[in-house]
Amino acid sequence: MTGIPANVNPLTRLEIMRLRFLMPAALLIAAAGCDSTLTTQPADRVPAEQVIIDASSARAALVGAYDALQSLDYYGLGLEMLGDLSADNADHVGTFQYLGQVDRNQLQADNTAVTDTWIAIYDAIARVNLILQKVPNVPGITDAERDQILGEAHFLRALHYHNLVKLWGDVPMPLEPLNSPTEAAAMTRTPKADVYTQILQDLTQAEQLMTTDKQPRQASIGAVRALRSRVLLYKEDWQGALDAANAVGGMGYELAPNFADLFTDEGTDTPEDIFRVSFTAVEFNEMGYYYLFDGRWEIAPTADLYSAYSASDLRRDLTVGEDDGDYEGTKFPTTIGAEDLHVIRYAEVILNKAEALARLGRLAEAVTEYNAIRVRAGLLPHVLGTDVTSQTDVLNEIWNERRLELALEGDRWPDLVRTGRAMEVLGLSPDRAFQQLYPIPARELIVSTGLTQNPGY
């Protein structure tokens, strides 16, 4: 589909536009299988039944599923940017007014950043749904490779739905490809609890199907267990989060010896890597471009974030650069965008474990866990009974370490919301509580009349 005729009525035009992002996998996989850079016929649409037909096209489909993560509206910028700009870690200092809405927590249902990230995530879901539907019946592929592809697809779908549910709450949950505008228009919101049930089912299936323990730039058993620790933390299943984190810890992951090793120009491998998104100078991210003085400098770390680090914290200057009261995000060292960005790394798993232990009242063990993060940062370890004396103290220190360790990686806003601290930390008035969930994009409500908006928008 190269264009939408002008005489098509507006609702139909929107349905067509929606279908274009609900079924992009066919287009990308078809492109991946082309042998020539020239063609004499339009090749932007391929029937779904012709897309994944053999081992080669199944592999291409999986490549396409990972390619979706590189979107500038997803892990290439959008998701991380929203997670810090909505919170107290980043300020809008540029000219894009829709980002000013995010920064001020004055979102509207037509906000470009929110809408584009929503679309990018559902684009990614459409790709994995096609894999999950077609690959089981593809000939000419070994059972082991088939299972690995399906396992990786289940992991990716779990990741996508968790990113949706933690920002929007109840969300549409298609589990099969949508093949027509009518199907797309019929979508309704699935309750958050049911989405979480599906996320955990996908993670269970992923772990059962995959045989690869570790591969930091693709899904693995280690990535499944790490994501499960995150998901169960959000569900407040403290014992489950602890068990999942322990399972990751038993696989040989370690903190990188130097924090700086995690954020190099092209993404140097470290023992801390669990799952990263690959980028190159051609398939680039825009994190550094948006955060650095010599880039666009559209967003900047806040003075509050900079001052939250002690002067002796090795993470401070590697995360936030300061110049005469202006701040840049030095965690992403170039404007080229070839850094391989972390989706989940072992430091987060340690902090997940620490919080689960603290919630279970096992304070001494919790302090031991988060001390590993402090010591790597060049800080003195805390002593229970001296530096921290209560469960509240320990939780506050864990949350502070989450902020300092994961700053500018998109975790701050979801962390504030899940722990019930967003209103207080950001100083929002009670009538703004609804902003803790993002608005369902206005265009979705027009197309799918069964969708409802989050209250307040």
VEXBA-337527 format. One record per atom (N, C-alpha, C): x, y, z. Coordinates in steps of 0.02 Angstrom, whole numbers, plus 32768, in hexadecimal, padded with zeros to 4 digits. Each point is the difference from the previous one (the first is absolute). Layout:
// VEXBA-337527
XYZ/...
//
This chain:
// VEXBA-337527
802B7FC58000/7FD5803B8000/802D803E8000/7FFF80247FC9/802C80397FFA/7FDC8042800D/7FBF7FFE8005/7FDC803E800D/7FB77FF0800F/7FDC8031801D/7FB97FF88011/7FD980307FD5/7FD37FE97FD6/7FDB802D7FD3/7FDD80378027/7FFF803C7FE4/7FE380398023/7FB57FF98008/7FDF7FD97FD4/7FB87FFA8004/7FE77FCD8032/802E7FE08025/7FED7FD08034/7FE78027803C/7FC87FEB801F/7FE780268039/80307FFC803B/7FFF8031802E/803380058035/80057FC2802B/7FC87FE08012/80037FC5802B/80257FC77FDC/7FEF7FF77FC0/80217FCB7FDA/804A800F7FFA/8011803F7FF5/804780137FFA/80257FEF8040/7FE1800D803A/80207FF08040/80067FB58009/7FCD7FDA7FEA/80037FB78006/803A7FE57FD6/8008801C7FC4/80377FEB7FD6/804380108020/8006803C801C/803E80138022/800E7FD1803A/7FCC7FEF8025/800A7FD38039/80187FBC7FE9/7FE07FE77FCA/80137FBE7FE6/804980017FEA/801880397FE8/804480047FE7/80327FF68039/7FF08014803D/80307FF28035/7FF07FC08026/7FC47FE57FF7/7FF17FBF8020/801C7FC67FD8/800F800B7FC0/80197FC97FD7/804180127FDC/8031801E8022/803D80137FDD/802F7FC57FF5/7FF87FCA8025/802F7FC97FFC/80047FE57FB9/7FC77FFB7FE0/80007FE57FBC/802B802A7FD2/7FFC80428008/8026802C7FD5/804A7FF8800D/801480008040/80477FFD8010/801D7FBD7FEC/7FDD7FCA800D/801A7FBE7FEF/80077FF97FB5/7FCF801B7FDB/80057FFD7FB7/803E80247FE8/800D803B801E/803B80267FED/80407FDA8012/7FFF7FDE8039/803C7FDB8015/80107FC77FD0/7FCD7FE77FDD/800B7FC87FD4/800F80137FB8/800280427FF1/800C80157FBB/80477FF27FEB/80097FEB7FC1/80427FF27FE5/801B803A7FD9/7FD780317FEF/801680377FD6/7FEB8042801E/802580337FF1/7FEE80438018/7FD080227FD1/7FF17FE27FC7/7FD3801D7FCF/7FC67FD27FF4/7FC5801C7FF6/7FC57FD97FEF/7FD580287FD1/7FDC7FE07FD6/7FD580237FD0/7FB880018016/7FF07FE08038/7FBB7FFF8018/7FFE80168049/7FC980208015/7FFA80118047/80077FC1802B/802880048035/800D7FC4802A/7FF880118049/7FD0802C800F/7FF880148045/7FCB7FD98025/7FDE7FD17FDE/7FCE7FD68020/80097FB87FEA/80007FD38030/80067FB97FF2/7FCC7FDC802B/7FD97FD37FE4/7FCF7FDB8029/80237FDE803B/7FE18001803A/80207FE5803C/80157FB77FF8/7FD77FDA7FDA/80107FB87FF9/803F7FF57FD6/801780347FDD/803C7FF97FD7/803E801D8021/7FFA801A803C/803780248020/80307FD18022/7FE87FD4802C/802B7FD18023/7FF07FBB7FE6/802A7FE77FD3/7FF07FC27FDD/80377FCB8006/803B8013801A/80377FD18004/803080178037/80367FDB8008/803080118035/801E80457FF6/801080117FC2/802080407FF2/7FD2803A8011/7FC17FFC7FED/7FD18037800E/7FEE8002804A/80027FC68022/7FF580008049/803880258023/803D7FF57FEA/80398024801E/7FFB804A7FF1/7FEC80117FC3/7FF880467FED/7FCA8022802B/7FCC7FDA800E/7FCA801C802A/801A80108046/802B7FD5801A/801B800D8043/802E803D7FFE/802680087FCC/8029803D7FF8/7FD2803D7FFF/7FC87FFA7FDD/7FD180377FFE/7FE380108044/7FF67FCD8029/7FE5800B8044/80328028802A/80407FF17FF9/803280278025/800980457FE3/7FF880067FBE/800680417FE0/7FCC8031801C/7FC67FE68013/7FCB802C801C/80178023803F/802C7FE08026/8019801F803E/802B803D7FF1/801D80047FC4/802C80377FEE/7FDB80407FEF/7FBE7FFC7FF9/7FDA803B7FEE/8012803C802D/8006803A7FE2/800E803D8028/7FC78010802F/7FC67FE37FF4/7FC7800A802D/7FFB7FCB8035/802F7FD07FFE/80017FCA8032/804380038024/80297FCC7FFB/803F80018025/8035802D7FE2/7FF3801A7FC4/8030802F7FE3/7FFE8045801E/7FCD800F8027/7FFA80408023/7FBF80058029/7FC77FF37FDF/7FC08012801C/7FF17FE58045/80097FBE8009/7FEE7FE1803F/802A801A8039/804180037FF6/802D80198036/7FF2804A800E/7FF780277FCC/7FF480478009/7FC1800D8029/7FC97FDE7FEF/7FC280088026/800A7FEE8049/80257FCA800D/80087FE88044/8026802F802E/802A802B7FE4/80248030802A/7FE280477FFB/7FE580117FC6/7FE480437FF7/7FC080088028/7FD87FCB8007/7FC480048029/80108008804A/803D7FEE8013/80147FFF8047/802D803C800E/802B7FF88032/802B80368017/80487FF87FE9/800B7FD57FCE/80447FF47FE8/801380297FC3/7FCE80197FDB/800F80247FC2/7FD1803C7FF8/801B80337FE1/7FDA803D7FEF/7FFD80077FB4/7FCA801F7FE8/7FFD80137FBA/802280437FF8/803380037FD6/8025803F7FF6/7FFF80157FB7/7FDB7FDB7FD5/8001800E7FB9/7FC180227FE8/7FEB7FEF7FC4/7FCA80257FDF/7FC27FD67FF2/80047FBE8009/7FC77FD67FF1/7FCD80048039/7FCA80237FF4/7FD1800F8036/7FDD7FC2801B/7FF97FCC7FD8/7FE17FC38019/802B7FE08036/8042800C7FFD/802C7FE88036/7FF8802B803E/7FF180407FF7/7FF1802B8039/7FC37FE78026/7FCD7FE77FDC/7FC67FE28021/80157FC6802D/802C7FD67FE6/80177FC68027/80248019803F/802C802F7FF8/8028801A8037/7FD4801F8036/7FCD80237FED/7FD480228030/7FC97FD2801B/7FFE7FC17FEA/7FCA7FD38012/7FBC801E7FEE/7FFD801B7FC4/7FC2801D7FE5/7FF07FE07FBD/80017FBE8001/7FF67FDB7FC2/7FB980097FE6/7FFB7FFF7FBE/7FC07FFF7FDE/7FFD7FC17FD5/7FC47FED7FED/7FF87FC07FDD/801D7FFF7FBA/8011803B7FE5/801F80027FBE/804B800E8005/801E7FF6803B/8048800C8007/80287FD47FD1/802B801F7FDA/80267FDC7FCC/802D7FCB801C/802580108036/80307FCF801C/7FDC7FC3801B/7FC9800B8023/7FDB7FC8801D/7FE07FD67FC8/7FE380217FCF/7FE07FDD7FC9/80327FD67FD9/803A801F7FF0/80317FDD7FD7/801F7FC48025/800880058041/801A7FC78025/7FCD7FC78003/7FC28012800B/7FC97FCF7FFD/80017FDB7FBD/800380257FCA/80007FE27FBD/803D7FD27FF7/803A80188016/803D7FD87FF8/7FFC7FBE8025/7FE38000803C/7FFA7FC38026/7FCF7FD07FDF/7FC7801A7FE8/7FD17FD37FDE/801B7FE87FBD/802980287FE0/80247FE97FC4/802A7FC38012/802580058038/802B7FC88016/7FD67FC38012/7FC7800A801F/7FD47FC88012/7FE67FDD7FC1/7FEE80287FCD/7FE77FE27FC2/80347FD27FE1/803E80138005/80357FD67FE3/80077FBD8025/7FFF80028042/80087FC18024/7FC17FD57FFB/7FC680207FFD/7FC37FD87FF8/80017FD97FBF/801A801E7FCB/80047FDD7FC0/80307FC58005/803880098023/802F7FC9800A/7FDF7FC88027/7FDE80118036/7FE17FCD802A/7FC97FDA7FDB/7FE080207FD1/7FCB7FDF7FDA/801D7FD47FC9/803380177FDD/80187FDE7FC4/80387FCE800B/802F800F802C/803C7FD68006/7FF17FB88015/7FCD7FF3802B/7FF57FB98012/7FF37FD27FC5/7FE8801B7FC9/7FEF7FD57FC7/803080077FC5/80388022800B/8030800A7FCA/80287FC07FF4/80067FE97FC1/80297FC47FF2/804A80127FFB/80297FCC8004/804780087FF2/802780218038/7FE87FFC803D/8023801E8038/80037FCD8038/80387FFC8022/80067FCE8036/7FD48013803A/7FED7FD08028/7FD7800E803A/8023802F8030/80427FF78008/80258029802F/800080497FEA/800B800C7FBE/800180467FE9/7FBA801E8002/7FCE7FD87FEF/7FBB80188004/7FEF80158047/80127FD68030/7FF080108046/8025803F8017/803F80087FEA/8026803B8014/7FE0803F7FE4/7FEC7FFE7FC0/7FDF803A7FE2/7FBF80118025/7FD97FCD800D/7FC0800C8023/800C80188047/80327FE58022/800F80168043/801580498001/802980147FD1/801580467FFD/7FC4802E7FF1/7FD27FE97FD6/7FC580277FF0/7FD38008803E/7FF87FCB8026/7FD98004803F/802080328030/80427FFE8006/80218030802C/7FF380487FE9/8008800C7FC0/7FF680447FE6/7FB98017800C/7FCF7FD47FF6/7FBB8015800B/7FF480118049/801D7FDA802D/7FFB800F8048/801E8045800E/8039800E7FE4/80218041800A/7FD380387FE7/7FE57FF87FC4/7FD680357FE3/7FC2800D802A/7FDF7FCB8015/7FC2800B8027/8010801D8045/80397FEE801C/801080208040/800E804A7FF8/802180137FCA/800C80477FF3/7FBE80257FF7/7FCF7FE07FE1/7FBF801F7FF8/7FDA80068042/7FFD7FCA8025/7FD57FFF803B/801B802E8037/804280088004/801A802A8036/7FF8804B7FF1/7FF180117FC1/7FF580467FEF/7FB780117FF5/7FD87FD07FE6/7FBB800F7FEF/7FCC7FD9802A/80157FCE8026/7FCF7FD98025/7FDF7FCC7FD3/7FBD7FFF8000/7FDB7FD27FD4/800F80137FB7/80117FCE7FD7/8011800E7FBA/7FE37FC97FD3/7FF6800F7FC0/7FED7FCB7FD1/80367FCB7FFF/7FEC7FC07FFA/80317FCA8003/7FF57FCD7FC8/800D80147FC1/7FFB7FCE7FCB/80377FCC8007/7FEE7FC17FFA/802F7FC98005/80097FDC7FBD/7FDD80187FCD/80077FE67FBC/8002803C7FD1/801B7FF67FC3/800280387FD1/7FB980187FF0/7FFA80427FF9/7FC0801E7FEB/800480097FB4/7FCF7FE57FDE/80057FFC7FB7/7FD380307FDB/7FDA80298023/7FD3802E7FDE/7FF2803C802C/7FEC80387FE2/7FEB803A8028/7FC77FF0802F/7FD37FD27FEB/7FC87FED802B/80187FE08041/80317FD37FFB/801C7FE2803C/80228034802B/8024802D7FE2/802280348026/7FCD802C8024/7FCA80117FDD/7FCE802D801D/7FDA7FDF8039/80017FBE8004/7FDA7FDC8034/80287FF98041/803D80178002/80297FF6803B/7FE58026803C/80037FE1803B/7FEE8020803F/803B7FF88031/7FFB80218039/80367FFD8031/7FF97FC1802C/80387FDF800B/80047FC6802B/801480178046/7FE07FE88035/801280158044/804A7FF2800E/801E802D8025/80467FFC8011/80137FBD801D/7FD77FE5802D/800F7FC08020/80057FC87FCC/7FD480027FCD/80017FCD7FCC/803D80087FD3/8015803E7FF5/803C800B7FD8/803D7FE38025/8003800B8041/80377FE48027/7FFF7FB37FFE/7FC57FE38002/7FFC7FB77FFA/801E7FE87FBE/7FF080247FCA/801C7FEE7FBF/804B800A7FFD/80188037801D/8048800D8002/80257FC68021/7FE77FEA8039/80227FCA8024/7FFA7FBE7FDA/7FC77FF57FDD/7FFA7FC47FD7/803280017FC7/8009803A7FE1/803180067FCA/80467FF2801A/80108019803B/80437FF5801C/800A7FB68010/7FCC7FDF801A/80067FB9800D/800B7FD87FC0/7FDA80107FCC/80097FDE7FC0/8045800E7FE3/8017803E8006/804280117FE6/80367FD78021/7FFC7FF98042/80347FDB8024/7FFD7FB57FEF/7FC57FE77FF4/7FF97FB97FEF/80197FF17FBA/7FFA802F7FD2/80117FF57FBB/8049800D7FF0/801D80328020/804580137FEF/80337FD28021/80387FF87FDF/80377FDA801D/803E802B800B/8000803D7FE7/8039802D8006/7FFE80248043/80327FF4802B/8001801F8042/800D804B7FFD/803180137FD7/801580477FFD/800E80137FB8/7FE780397FEB/801380217FC1/7FE780488007/802C802D8012/7FEB80418017/7FDB802B7FCE/80047FF17FC0/7FDC80297FCF/7FC57FDA7FE0/7FEF7FC9801D/7FC27FDC7FF0/7FE47FE48041/7FC27FEA7FFB/7FE07FE3803B/80247FBF8014/7FFF7FF28041/80217FC5801B/7FDA7FEC803F/80137FC7801B/7FE27FEB8040/801180328037/803D80197FFF/801380348031/7FD4803D7FFB/7FF280167FC2/7FD5803B7FF6/7FB97FF38018/7FE77FC37FF4/7FBD7FEE8018/7FFC8006804C/80317FE48022/7FFE80028049/80088046801B/802A80287FDF/800A80458015/7FC080287FF7/7FE07FF97FC6/7FC180247FF5/7FCB7FE98030/7FFF7FBF800F/7FCF7FE78031/800A80218044/803E800C8014/800C80218040/7FE480467FFF/800580227FC8/7FE480447FF9/7FB47FFE8003/7FE37FD37FD9/7FB77FFC7FFB/7FE17FF08044/801E7FD08024/7FE47FEC8041/800B80378034/803380287FF8/8008803A802D/7FC780317FF5/7FEE800C7FC1/7FC8802C7FF2/7FBE7FE3801A/7FFA7FBE7FFF/7FC47FE0801A/7FFF7FFA804C/803680158020/80087FFD8049/7FFF7FB88019/80187FD37FD6/800B7FBA8014/80487FFC8016/800C80108040/804580098018/80267FBE7FFF/7FE17FCA8015/80237FC08000/800F7FE97FB8/7FCF800B7FD4/800C7FEE7FBA/803880287FE1/80028041800E/8036802B7FE6/80437FE9801B/80027FEE8040/803E7FE8801E/80177FBF7FE0/7FD17FD27FF6/80127FC07FE2/801B800A7FB9/7FE0802B7FDA/8017800D7FBB/804580208000/800B8030802D/804180218004/80367FCE8014/7FF07FD4802F/80307FCC8014/80117FD27FC5/7FCF7FF07FD7/800C7FD67FC6/803080217FD0/7FFA80427FF8/802F80257FD5/80457FFE801F/8003800C8042/804180028022/80257FBE7FFB/7FDD7FCA7FF9/80207FBF7FFB/801B7FF07FBB/7FFA802E7FD1/80157FF37FBC/8044801E7FEF/8020801F8031/804380197FF5/800680487FEA/7FC980258000/800480487FF1/80248023803A/802480357FEF/802380278033/7FFA804A7FED/8009802B8032/800580477FF1/803F800D7FD7/7FFB802D7FD0/803C80157FDC/802F80208033/80417FF27FFD/802F801D8031/7FFD804C8003/7FF8801F7FC5/7FFE80497FFC/7FBE80167FE1/7FDE802E8020/7FC080197FE7/8009801C7FB9/8039801F7FF2/800B801E7FBF/7FFF7FCC7FC8/80107FC28010/80027FCC7FCC/7FBB7FF27FE2/7FCB80128025/7FBC7FF27FEA/7FE9802F7FC9/802080397FF8/7FE780347FD4/8038801B7FD4/80157FD77FD0/803680127FD3/7FE480137FBC/802B80197FD5/7FEA801A7FBF/7FD87FCE7FD6/80127FC18004/7FDF7FCE7FD7/7FE37FC68028/800480038042/7FE17FCB8028/802D7FC5800D/8035800C8026/802F7FCA8011/7FDD7FCC802A/800F7FC07FF3/7FE37FCA8029/801A80048047/7FD37FF28030/80137FFC8046/7FDE7FC4801F/80187FE8803A/7FE07FC78021/7FBB8012801E/7FEF80407FFD/7FC08017801B/7FC87FFE7FCD/80117FFA7FC0/7FCF80047FCB/7FD07FC48003/7FC0800F8000/7FCD7FCC7FFC/7FDB80057FBE/7FE6803C7FF1/7FE0800B7FBF/800A80487FEB/801D80097FC5/800C80427FE4/7FE480037FB9/7FEF803D7FEA/7FEC800B7FBB/803C80197FD9/800F7FDF7FC9/803980137FD6/7FF0803C7FD5/8030802E7FFC/7FFB803A7FD4/804380087FDC/7FFE80217FC6/803C80107FDB/7FFA80497FE9/803380197FDE/7FFD80447FE6/7FCB80067FCA/7FEA7FC87FE2/7FCC80007FCE/7FBC7FF48021/7FFB7FCC802A/7FC37FF38027/800C801C8046/7FF880418006/80188024803B/7FC8800E8032/8015800D803E/7FD2801C8032/800E804B8005/7FD380248020/800980498007/800680168048/80157FD3802C/800780138046/80348037800A/803C7FF57FE7/803480338006/7FEF803F7FDA/7FE27FF87FC5/7FEE803A7FD8/7FCF802E8025/7FD27FE38025/7FCF80288025/801C801B8042/80317FDD801E/801780128043/804180288001/802780007FCB/8043801E8002/800080487FE5/802D8029801C/800680457FE9/801080047FB6/802A7FD37FE7/801380037FB9/7FD07FDB7FD3/7FC77FEC801C/7FCA7FE37FD8/7FC780327FFC/7FC47FE88003/7FC6802C7FFF/7FF480228044/80137FDC8036/7FF580178045/7FB68015800A/7FD57FD17FEE/7FB8800B8007/7FE97FF38047/80207FD18021/7FF17FF18046/80417FFE8027/7FFB800D8041/803C80048029/7FF37FE18044/80327FE1801F/7FF87FEB8045/7FF0803C802C/7FDB7FF48035/7FEE8036802C/803880108032/7FFF803C801A/802E80138035/7FF47FD3803D/7FC27FEC800A/7FEF7FD68039/80227FBB7FF9/80017FE57FC3/80227FC07FF7/804B8008800C/801D80347FE5/8048800B800A/80118005804A/7FD980258025/800E800A8048/7FF07FC28029/7FD97FD17FE4/7FF17FC38025/803D7FD38007/803180087FD3/803F7FDB8005/802F80248030/80247FDB8028/8035801E8027/803B800D7FD2/802C802D8015/803A80127FD6/802D7FC37FF5/7FFF7FD1802E/802C7FC67FFB/7FE07FC77FD9/7FC380097FE9/7FDD7FCB7FDB/801B7FFE7FB9/801F7FC87FED/801E7FFB7FBE/7FCD80037FC8/7FC17FF58010/7FCC80017FCD/7FEC80477FEC/800E8031802B/7FE580437FF3/8019801C7FBD/804080067FF8/801B801F7FC3/7FF87FD37FC3/7FF67FBF800C/7FF47FD27FC8/7FB77FFF7FEB/7FD680238027/7FB880037FF1/7FEB80477FEE/801980308026/7FEC80467FF7/803E802C7FFC/800580267FCA/803580327FFA/7FE580458012/802980288022/7FE980438016/802E80367FE3/7FE380357FE6/802680387FE5/7FDB8041800F/801980228034/7FE480418012/7FB47FFE800A/7FEB7FCC8024/7FB97FF98010/7FD57FDE7FCC/801E7FED7FC8/7FDC7FD97FCE/80177FB78005/7FD47FD17FED/800F7FBA800A/7FF47FD97FBF/802B7FCF7FF4/7FF87FD47FC6/80037FB88018/7FE37FD37FD8/7FFE7FBA8012/803C7FDB7FE4/80347FFA8027/803F7FE17FE9/7FFF7FB48003/7FC97FE38018/7FFB7FB78000/80027FE47FB9/7FEC802A7FD0/80007FED7FBA/8035802A7FDD/803C7FE47FF5/803B802A7FF4/8007801F7FBB/7FD57FEE7FD0/8008801D7FBD/7FBD80177FE4/800480287FCC/7FC380127FDB/7FF87FD27FC3/802E7FD27FF7/7FFD7FD17FC8/7FC97FCD800B/7FF77FEA803F/7FCA7FD38011/800E7FB77FF4/80407FEC8001/80127FBA7FF5/80047FD98042/7FF380208038/80027FDC8040/7FC97FCB8002/80107FC58019/7FCE7FCB800A/7FDF800C8044/7FC180128000/7FDE8016803D/7FE57FC58027/800280078042/7FEA7FCB802D/7FB480018007/7FE27FC67FF8/7FBA7FF68012/7FFB7FE98048/802C7FD18013/80047FEB8046/80467FE6800C/801D80148038/80437FEC8012/80027FE88048/80367FE08012/80027FDD8040/7FFA802F803B/8017803E7FFA/7FF8802F8038/7FB680088012/7FD580037FCE/7FB88006800F/7FE77FC28024/80177FC67FEB/7FEA7FC28021/80157FFF8049/803D8018800E/801780058046/7FD2802E8028/7FED80387FE2/7FD4802F8023/7FB97FE48006/7FEA7FDA7FCF/7FBF7FDD8007/80037FD0803C/80377FDC8004/80087FD18038/800380248042/802580378003/80058027803E/7FBC80188017/7FD8801A7FD1/7FBE80188013/7FD37FC78018/80027FC87FDC/7FD77FC78015/80137FEA8047/80417FFC800D/80177FED8044/7FE880328034/800580407FF1/7FEB8033802F/7FB57FFB800D/7FDA7FF57FCC/7FB77FFA8008/7FEE7FC4802B/802A7FCC7FFC/7FF47FC48028/801D80058046/801C803A8010/801B800B8043/80467FE4800B/80217FEB7FCB/80447FE48005/803280387FF3/8004802D8030/8023803F7FF4/804B7FF87FF9/801F7FD68028/80497FF87FFC/80147FE77FBA/7FDA7FD07FE6/800E7FE77FBD/7FF480357FCB/7FCD8028800A/7FF180357FD0/803980337FFD/801A8012803A/803780318002/803E7FE37FDE/800D7FC1800B/80397FDF7FE0/7FFA80047FB4/7FC37FF67FE6/7FF680027FB8/800D80457FE4/7FE08033801B/800980427FE2/8045801D800E/80227FE78033/80458016800C/802E7FEF7FC6/7FF17FC97FDD/80297FEE7FC6/7FFE80377FCB/7FC680207FF9/7FF980377FD0/8026803D8019/7FFA800F8041/8022803A801D/804C7FF87FFA/801A7FC68010/80487FF77FFF/801B80077FB9/7FDC7FE57FCF/801580087FBA/8003804A7FED/7FD58028801F/7FFD80487FF2/803480288028/80297FDD8027/803480228027/7FE8801A8042/7FC67FE98018/7FE38017803F/800C7FCD8037/7FFE8017803D/80087FD38039/7FC17FD78009/80067FC18014/7FC57FD8800B/7FD98018803E/7FBF7FF77FFF/7FD780118039/80027FC98034/7FF78014803E/7FFD7FD18038/7FBB8003801F/7FDE7FC68002/7FBE7FFE801E/8007800D804B/7FD6802D8019/800380138046/80268041800B/802580147FCC/802580408004/7FEA802F7FC9/800B7FED7FC2/7FEC802A7FC7/7FB67FFA7FF0/7FE57FC5800A/7FB97FF37FF6/7FE87FD7803B/7FC58010801A/7FE97FDE803D/7FBC7FE07FFA/7FDB800E7FCA/7FBC7FE77FFB/7FF27FE97FB9/7FC87FDE7FF8/7FEC7FEB7FBD/7FF7803C7FD2/7FE38035801B/7FF6803D7FD8/8043801C7FEA/80318002802C/804280197FEE/801E7FD67FC7/7FFB7FBF8007/801F7FD37FCF/7FDD80087FBC/7FBE80037FFF/7FDD80097FC1/801180437FE0/800580348028/801280427FE4/80457FFF7FE1/802E7FDC801F/80447FFC7FE4/80017FD67FC0/7FD87FCC7FFE/7FFC7FD77FC3/7FE3802A7FC7/7FCB8025800F/7FE280297FCC/802F80387FE9/8027801A802F/803280327FED/80357FE17FD2/80167FC38011/80317FDF7FD5/7FE27FF07FBC/7FC17FEE7FFD/7FE07FF57FBF/800280407FD7/7FF380398020/8001803F7FDB/8046800F7FE5/80327FFA802B/804480137FED/801E7FCE7FCE/7FF27FC0800A/801E7FCD7FD5/7FDF7FFE7FBC/7FBE80077FFD/7FDB7FF77FC2/7FEB80427FE0/801B80378018/7FED80427FE7/800780047FB4/7FCF80207FE0/7FFD800C7FB8/7FF67FC07FD7/7FF27FC98021/7FF17FC17FDD/7FB57FF27FFE/7FD780308017/7FB87FFB7FF8/7FDA7FE18039/80207FF48039/7FDF7FDC8037/7FE2802D8036/8013803F8002/7FEE802A8039/7FB4800A8007/7FDE80147FCB/7FB8800C8004/7FDA7FC08012/800B7FC87FDF/7FDC7FC38015/80107FEC8048/803E800C8016/80117FF08046/7FD9802C8030/7FFC80417FF2/7FDB802D802C/7FB67FED8003/7FE47FEE7FC7/7FB87FEF7FFF/7FF47FBF8025/80287FCC7FF3/7FF37FBF801E/80098001804C/802D802C8019/800C80048048/7FD580358022/7FD2801F7FDB/7FD28030801D/801F80428015/803980117FE2/8023803D8014/7FFD80387FCD/7FE07FF57FC7/800380317FCA/7FE280438014/7FC77FFF8020/7FDE803F8012/802B80298030/801B7FE08033/802780248032/804380197FE3/80247FD37FDE/804280127FE7/7FFC80387FCD/7FCD7FFF7FD5/7FFA80337FCC/7FD7803B8015/7FE47FFE803D/7FD880388018/7FC1800C7FD9/7FE07FCB7FE8/7FC380077FD9/7FC48007802E/7FD2802B7FEE/7FC480098028/7FD27FC47FF8/7FD47FF48031/7FD57FC47FFE/7FD67FFB7FC1/7FED80397FE2/7FD77FFC7FC4/80267FEA7FC2/80427FF68008/80297FEA7FC8/80137FB68006/7FE27FDD8030/80127FBA800B/7FF57FD57FC2/7FCF80137FD7/7FF17FD77FC4/803B7FFD7FD0/802E80318005/803980017FD2/80327FC7800D/7FF47FDA8035/802D7FC8800C/7FF77FC87FCD/7FC980017FDC/7FF97FD67FC5/8000802D7FC2/80227FEB7FCC/800080277FC2/7FBC7FFA7FDE/7FEF80327FD7/7FC07FFC7FDC/80037FCE7FC7/7FC97FDD7FF5/7FFA7FD87FC3/800080317FC5/802A7FF67FCE/800480307FC9/7FBB800E7FE1/7FF3803F7FF2/7FBF80147FE7/7FEF7FDD7FBF/80317FF67FD5/7FF37FDF7FC0/7FE77FB98009/80157FDF8037/7FE87FBC800C/7FB77FFF8013/7FEA80328025/7FBA80038014/7FD2800D7FC5/801A80237FCD/7FD8800D7FC5/7FF87FC07FD7/80357FDA7FFB/7FFF7FC47FD7/7FDC7FC68022/80107FF68040/7FE37FC78025/7FCE801C8032/7FC27FFF7FED/7FCC80208028/7FF47FDB8042/80197FC38007/7FF97FDB803F/803380138033/803380277FEC/803380158031/7FE58038802B/80158002803E/7FEF8036802D/804080258014/7FF7803F8011/803A80298014/800E7FF7804A/803F80098014/801080028047/7FDF803C801F/7FE67FFA803D/7FDB8038801F/802B803F8004/7FDE80397FF6/802180408007/801580217FBF/80047FD97FCB/8017801C7FBF/7FC480127FD5/
//
